[in-house]
C-alpha cells in the first residue's frame, strides 16, 4: 500500500485504525472520553521502543527526534519563560497553543519538542508543515488510493489527538487554502483538541483564524523575543568581511572593453538592484555569464538589508545542497537548522543557481525552499549563469515560481566579466 511523504504511514496491517494509531470509540455522552481520540489496540500491545518508533514515524517526527527541550538554549528571561511554559503545556496539553517569533527564533524547535515529549510519554502527536499539508490535500482530490484521498487525509489530521501545524501563516494565499485551513482549525477548536501552531505573528492571519488562535477561553499565545545575534549567515564562503566590500558604491558598470549595449545592461542592472534593495519584495533574478557582476550586486542588496535591520542568509546553491546531503547521510538524525534558516531568512541570496547536480533529491530540496518563500512572500535574490530557457528545462517547478512576473522580475546582464573584459569571461 502506498504512503505519502509527510503523512501518517497507513501500511501497518491494523484493520482497526488503518495505521493512524488512534480510534474514536462509542461512549455515553456524559463519559469524559466521549468524542475523544483514544489509542488503538495495536498501540496498547506494542513494546515501548517499538511504540515510540511507530509514533515518530506516523507523526512525521523521525527526522526531528533530536528536537527536545533539553537541546534548547536561551539567553533571556523571556525566552526561558516561553520554553518552560511550553514544557508545562506538553505535560498536559489542552486547547490551542500558538508560538510566534521571527525567522530562526526557535519556534519550530519548541513545537517539535512538545511533540517529542508526548511521544516519550507514549502518546501520539502529528507534526505537519502547513504548506505541505495543503499540497497533500490538493493532490488527494485526484488520488485513486483511498488512503491518500482528500477525505482520508483531512479526517486523520482533523481528529489527531495532538496536532502541530508549523508555519500556519505561510500558506493561506488562495481562497481555497484559507477555507480548508479554517475548516481544520475550526473543527479542532470546536472539539477542543490540543493543537500547537507556529507563526511569525498573528497579525497576518485571516480574521477567522486569528479569532480562534487568540481565544482567551481556550488558547494561549507565546511570543519569542527578537534574537540579538549577528543577522548574517552564509554557506559557501561568503564571509561578512568580503560581503562588506561588495557595495553598490564599489560596483563599476563601465567594465573593460564593453560595447554600448553591454555597458547599458550593467547600468540597468545596477539601477534595478538598487531599486530592489530599497524595497525588497518577491523574487529578483540576476542572469548573466560568469564574472559579469551578478554576485556583487546580490551582495550589495544584502548589505543594504543588513543596514536596515534585516536578517540575511547568503547561500551558494551547490554548497548549500552539499551541506544538506551530508546532513541527510546514513547515521545522521536528519536535517539541521540550516535548512530552516535558509527557508525562513528575512532576505535570502541564492547564488549560482543551476550549477548544482540536478538529481531528483536536489530538485526537491530546492523546490521546498523556493515554494515556501514564494507562498510566504519572502524577498529572495537569485543569481544564475544559465540561460533562462536552460534553467526552465532543468528546473521547471523552480523556474515557474521564481520567474513569475506577478511575484518578481528578471534582470539580464549582457556584459562579459565586468572588470576584466572579454579575455577573461
Secondary structure, 3 states (H helix, E strand, C coil): CCCCCCCCCCCCCCCCCCCCCEECCCCCCCCCCCCCCEECHHHHCCCHHHHHHHHHHHCCCHHHCCCCCCCCCCCCHHHHHHHHHHHHHHHCCCCEEEEECCCCCCHHHHHHHHHHHHHHCCCCCEEEEHHHHHHHHHHHCCCCCHHHCHHHHHHHHHCCCCEEEECHHHCCCCHHHHHHHHHHHHHHHHCCCCEEEEECCCCCCCHHHHHHHCCCCCEEEEECCCCCCCCEEEECCCCHHHHHHCCHHHCCCCCCCCCHHHHHHHHHHHHHHHHHHHCCCCEEEEECCCCCCHHHHHHHHHHHHHHCCCCEEEEEHHHHHHHHHHHCCCCCCCCCHHHHHHHHCCEEEEECCCCCCCCHHHHHHHHHHHHHHHHHCCEEEEEECCCHHHHHHHCHHHHHHHCCCCCEEEEECCCCCCCCCHHHC
